């Protein structure tokens, strides 16, 4: 499985960005998809996850109400829509996948996930 994230960039506080991650090398629909982020000097942090069908989502406390995760199983893509961005959202954002065999499992720990992309940098200026 390979994951390629894109869509990062520089944005002013209060602005919006949409990250995209394309999945290849497996059956996308059978995977839970997640987003984590890591700022310099900090541990990698759970951001969001979405089950194989899109019916269940989960968010980290710091992004609830501002970020929305979605997926398009026909395009093998997962998205992270980010609004009301804050300087503390500045980080490298990673797309990740966990094989769940079509079960409604949500995971929030790094160790739960099997595959990781290379990350896309988001920088929010004040």
C-alpha positions in Angstrom: 0.0 0.0 0.0 1.2 3.5 -0.8 -0.2 6.8 0.4 0.5 10.2 -1.2 -0.7 13.3 0.6 -0.9 16.7 -0.9 -2.6 20.1 -0.5 -0.5 21.6 2.2 0.8 25.1 2.1 1.0 28.5 3.8 -2.2 30.1 4.9 -3.1 33.0 7.2 -4.9 32.4 10.5 -8.6 32.0 9.9 -8.1 30.6 6.5 -8.8 27.2 5.0 -7.0 24.3 3.3 -8.1 21.0 2.0 -5.6 18.1 2.1 -6.0 15.1 -0.1 -4.4 11.6 0.1 -4.4 9.1 -2.7 -4.3 5.4 -1.9 -2.8 2.7 -4.1 -1.8 -0.9 -3.9 -4.7 -2.4 -2.1 -8.5 -2.4 -1.7 -9.1 1.2 -0.5 -12.7 0.4 0.6 -11.5 -2.1 3.2 -9.3 0.4 5.1 -9.9 2.8 7.9 -8.2 6.1 6.9 -6.7 8.5 9.3 -4.8 11.8 9.5 -2.1 12.6 12.1 0.1 15.7 12.4 3.4 16.4 13.9 4.9 19.8 14.8 8.6 20.3 15.4 9.6 19.1 18.8 6.3 17.5 19.5 4.8 14.0 19.3 2.7 12.9 16.4 -1.0 13.7 17.2 -4.2 12.1 16.1 -6.3 14.5 13.9 -9.1 12.5 12.3 -10.2 9.1 11.1 -13.0 7.7 8.9 -14.3 4.2 8.5 -14.4 2.3 5.3 -18.0 3.4 4.4 -17.6 6.9 5.7 -20.4 6.4 8.2 -18.2 6.9 11.3 -15.7 9.7 11.8 -13.6 10.6 14.8 -11.6 13.8 15.6 -8.9 14.9 17.9 -10.2 17.4 20.5 -8.1 20.3 19.2 -9.7 20.1 15.7 -13.3 19.2 16.5 -15.7 21.6 14.8 -13.1 23.0 12.4 -11.8 19.9 10.5 -13.9 17.5 8.4 -12.6 14.2 7.1 -14.2 12.6 4.1 -13.5 9.9 1.5 -14.3 9.0 -2.0 -14.0 5.2 -2.5 -14.5 5.5 -6.2 -11.4 7.7 -6.4 -9.3 6.0 -3.7 -9.0 9.3 -1.9 -9.4 10.7 1.6 -9.7 14.4 2.3 -9.2 16.6 5.3 -11.1 19.9 5.0 -9.6 22.4 7.5 -11.3 25.8 8.3 -10.6 28.5 10.9 -7.0 27.5 10.9 -4.8 28.6 13.8 -1.0 29.0 14.1 -1.0 26.0 16.4 -2.3 23.9 13.5 1.1 24.3 11.9 2.5 20.8 11.4 3.4 18.1 8.9 0.2 16.2 8.2 0.3 12.5 7.5 -2.2 10.2 5.9 -2.5 6.7 7.3 -4.4 3.5 6.7 -5.5 0.6 8.8 -6.8 -2.7 7.4 -10.2 -3.3 9.0 -11.8 -5.7 6.6 -15.0 -3.6 6.3 -15.6 -3.4 10.0 -16.7 -0.2 11.7 -13.5 0.2 13.7 -12.1 3.6 14.6 -8.5 4.0 15.7 -6.8 6.9 17.2 -3.3 5.6 18.2 -0.3 5.6 15.8 0.4 2.0 16.6 -3.0 1.0 15.3 -2.2 2.0 11.8 -0.4 -0.2 9.2 0.6 2.3 6.5 1.9 5.9 6.4 2.3 8.5 3.7 5.2 11.0 3.5 3.3 14.0 4.9 2.4 17.4 3.6 3.4 20.6 5.4 0.8 23.0 6.7 1.9 26.4 7.9 -0.5 28.9 9.5 0.8 32.4 9.9 -0.6 34.8 12.6 
